[in-house]
Amino acid sequence: MSIDAHCHVAGKAERSFICARPDAPVPEGPALVRFYGYHPWDAAQVDEAALSLLRRRLEDDPGAGVGEIGLDRLRERDVSDSMRRAFAAQLEIAAEFGRPVVLHGAKCWGQVVAACRPFSGRIPAFLFHGFSRSGGLLPDIGKLNGFVSVGPAVLNDHAVNYRELVKTIPDFMLLAESDATEDNFAALPSIGEIVAKIAEIRGTSAALLDALTERNAARFDAPGLTRLGD
């Protein structure tokens, strides 16, 4: 079974972990695991009303997690105070409900790891979506019961450093993702293609890699979700 560990529109895999804003239409489907949260680009909109809506979504959906949340330096040189507040508030809610979290950390993964450390044990698992930094942070991610999802960039023959990182991700942390959105859906490869390339890079078979990511997805899944394979 191919599992997409991070997307915003489902359809590139047999089962998908899909992230949506709490104020967006609720994604439906038996093959979906839902995550609700405010992306760091939306941090300025995260007020008490927005956080109350996130709580209601989690109350209404016991199998849902929190995400995509985090910090970002793609658009600005420094992480803003509003972004840090929005991230911290959503981590607190995830801890309150005991839900797993999907993380964003473009150009500031070290800061994301530091922000998550106080929640170790209170938040059951963390998915570091699109992680592309050197492997130096992987031991710290592992201590958080963290997972790292590898995306379509692995298919780019020029992404030499990224492919080297993919070789070093421990088996127990590895997942695959499409990061599919309405805008990029048609141009993206399937999860099967991504898994096959990861397997080739790591010197294993696609079937074994697919089974590995299925097991890891089951360990990461949200409370109340029927576990994969049950």
Salt bridges, closest charged atoms under 4 A:
ASP23 OD2 - ARG21 NH2 2.77
ASP42 OD2 - ARG21 NH1 3.09
ASP61 OD2 - ARG34 NE 2.68
GLU68 OE1 - HIS6 NE2 3.27
GLU68 OE1 - HIS8 NE2 3.13
GLU68 OE2 - HIS39 NE2 3.59
GLU68 OE2 - HIS104 ND1 2.76
GLU68 OE2 - HIS129 NE2 3.18
ASP72 OD2 - HIS104 NE2 2.61
GLU92 OE1 - ARG122 NH2 3.26
GLU96 OE1 - ARG55 NE 3.24
ASP140 OD1 - ARG117 NH2 3.81
ASP157 OD1 - ARG163 NH2 2.87
GLU164 OE2 - LYS167 NZ 2.97
ASP171 OD1 - ARG202 NH2 2.52
GLU177 OE1 - HIS129 ND1 2.91
ASP179 OD1 - HIS6 NE2 3.27
ASP179 OD1 - HIS8 NE2 3.58
GLU200 OE2 - LYS197 NZ 3.28
ASP221 OD1 - ARG227 NH1 3.31
